[in-house]
Amino acid sequence: MAHTWGNSIAAIFYILSNDSDIHGIYRDDIYPVKAVVSPDSFPMLVVNINNTDPSNAKGATGASKLDVVNIEIQAFNYSYADLCTGQEYVRAALDYKAEGIYPPASGELVNVQSISFQGMDQDFLEDIGENGLYVSNMRFQLRQKRD
C-alpha cells in the first residue's frame, strides 16, 4: 500500500487540476509539496500535508482504517483580486467534496470520505516581483478511508 500522504496530495491535485475555474487562474501551475520559484512562475498553487492522524478504533488490531489528513494549499498571485477569486475557486472545489474515489496521478485510487475547509490566512511578500506577491494559506481536512 502506498503512503497516505502521497495519495492524499494526489487526490487533491486531481480535483484541483480538473476544475475549469481553477485552471482559468492557475493554468497547470499546481505543485505537490514544493515548486521551483521564479518571478515568472506566478500565479501558482502548492499543496502540502501538515500531518496525518490515524483514527484508531477501540479494540482494533492492525493499521487504522481511516486517516485524517491536514492539508495546506498555498496560493500565490501578483493580483490581490485574483488571489481572492482563486481562494474561492479552491474552496468551492474542495469544501465538503462528496465522498468518492479519485484517480491520482500515481495510478492508485484514493477513497476520500470527506474534505472540509478549516480556515485560511493571507500574507504579502514585498520582496518578490516588482510590486510584491500576495499569498493565501488555506487549510483543509481530508478523511481518507484505507480499506
C-alpha positions as CSV (number, residue, x, y, z in Angstrom):
1,M,0.0,0.0,0.0
2,A,1.3,3.5,-0.8
3,H,1.7,6.2,1.8
4,T,-1.5,8.0,2.8
5,W,0.2,11.4,2.5
6,G,1.2,10.8,-1.1
7,N,-2.2,9.5,-2.1
8,S,-3.9,12.5,-0.3
9,I,-1.9,15.0,-2.2
10,A,-2.6,13.1,-5.5
11,A,-6.3,13.2,-4.8
12,I,-6.3,16.9,-4.1
13,F,-4.1,17.6,-7.1
14,Y,-6.5,15.6,-9.3
15,I,-9.6,17.6,-8.0
16,L,-7.9,21.0,-8.4
17,S,-6.3,20.3,-11.8
18,N,-9.7,19.1,-13.2
19,D,-11.6,22.3,-12.1
20,S,-12.1,24.7,-15.0
21,D,-12.4,27.8,-12.8
22,I,-9.1,27.0,-11.0
23,H,-7.4,26.3,-14.4
24,G,-8.5,29.7,-15.6
25,I,-6.3,31.4,-13.0
26,Y,-3.6,28.9,-12.2
27,R,-3.3,27.0,-15.5
28,D,-1.3,23.9,-14.9
29,D,0.8,25.5,-12.1
30,I,-0.3,23.3,-9.3
31,Y,2.5,21.6,-7.4
32,P,2.8,19.0,-4.7
33,V,5.0,20.0,-1.7
34,K,7.5,22.3,-3.4
35,A,7.7,24.5,-6.5
36,V,10.5,26.0,-8.4
37,V,10.1,29.7,-7.8
38,S,11.0,32.5,-10.2
39,P,9.3,35.8,-10.9
40,D,7.6,34.3,-14.0
41,S,6.2,31.3,-12.1
42,F,3.2,33.1,-10.5
43,P,0.3,32.6,-10.1
44,M,0.6,29.1,-8.7
45,L,-0.8,26.7,-6.1
46,V,1.3,24.4,-3.8
47,V,-0.3,21.5,-1.9
48,N,1.3,20.3,1.4
49,I,0.4,17.8,4.0
50,N,0.8,19.2,7.6
51,N,0.1,16.0,9.4
52,T,-1.8,12.7,9.3
53,D,-3.8,11.5,12.3
54,P,-4.9,7.8,12.3
55,S,-8.4,7.1,13.6
56,N,-7.8,4.1,15.9
57,A,-11.0,2.2,16.8
58,K,-11.3,0.8,20.3
59,G,-10.1,-2.9,20.3
60,A,-9.0,-2.7,16.6
61,T,-5.9,-4.5,15.5
62,G,-3.7,-3.5,12.6
63,A,-3.4,-0.2,10.9
64,S,-6.1,2.5,11.1
65,K,-8.8,2.2,8.5
66,L,-9.4,5.9,8.4
67,D,-6.8,8.7,8.4
68,V,-7.5,12.4,9.0
69,V,-5.1,14.3,6.8
70,N,-4.5,18.0,7.4
71,I,-3.6,19.7,4.1
72,E,-2.4,23.3,3.4
73,I,-2.8,24.8,0.0
74,Q,-0.7,27.9,-0.7
75,A,-1.9,30.3,-3.4
76,F,0.4,32.9,-4.9
77,N,-0.6,35.7,-7.1
78,Y,0.6,39.2,-8.0
79,S,-3.0,40.4,-8.1
80,Y,-4.9,40.6,-4.8
81,A,-8.3,40.4,-6.6
82,D,-7.2,37.3,-8.5
83,L,-5.8,35.7,-5.2
84,C,-9.2,36.2,-3.6
85,T,-11.1,34.8,-6.6
86,G,-8.7,31.8,-6.7
87,Q,-9.2,31.2,-3.0
88,E,-13.0,31.0,-3.6
89,Y,-12.5,28.6,-6.5
90,V,-10.2,26.3,-4.4
91,R,-12.7,26.3,-1.5
92,A,-15.6,25.6,-3.8
93,A,-13.8,22.7,-5.5
94,L,-12.8,21.1,-2.1
95,D,-15.1,22.1,0.7
96,Y,-17.5,19.3,1.6
97,K,-16.4,17.4,-1.5
98,A,-18.7,14.5,-2.0
99,E,-17.4,11.1,-0.9
100,G,-15.7,9.4,-3.8
101,I,-12.8,7.6,-5.2
102,Y,-10.3,9.8,-7.1
103,P,-7.7,8.6,-9.5
104,P,-4.5,10.3,-8.6
105,A,-1.6,10.6,-11.0
106,S,0.2,7.7,-9.3
107,G,-2.4,5.3,-10.6
108,E,-3.7,4.2,-7.2
109,L,-7.3,5.1,-6.3
110,V,-7.9,7.3,-3.2
111,N,-11.0,6.6,-1.2
112,V,-12.0,10.1,0.2
113,Q,-14.7,10.1,2.8
114,S,-14.8,13.9,3.0
115,I,-12.9,17.1,2.7
116,S,-13.7,20.2,4.8
117,F,-12.4,23.7,4.9
118,Q,-10.7,24.5,8.2
119,G,-9.6,28.2,7.7
120,M,-7.2,30.5,5.9
121,D,-4.9,33.4,6.3
122,Q,-3.2,35.8,3.9
123,D,0.2,37.5,3.6
124,F,2.1,39.9,1.4
125,L,5.7,39.3,0.4
126,E,7.2,42.7,-0.5
127,D,10.5,41.4,-1.9
128,I,9.1,39.2,-4.7
129,G,8.3,40.7,-8.1
130,E,8.1,44.4,-9.0
131,N,5.2,45.1,-6.7
132,G,5.2,42.2,-4.2
133,L,3.3,39.0,-4.1
134,Y,0.0,38.0,-2.3
135,V,-0.1,34.7,-0.6
136,S,-3.1,32.7,0.8
137,N,-2.7,29.7,3.1
138,M,-5.8,27.6,3.0
139,R,-6.3,24.7,5.4
140,F,-8.4,21.6,4.7
141,Q,-9.0,18.3,6.4
142,L,-9.3,15.2,4.3
143,R,-10.7,12.0,5.7
144,Q,-9.2,9.1,3.8
145,K,-10.6,5.5,4.1
146,R,-7.8,3.0,4.0
147,D,-9.6,-0.3,3.3
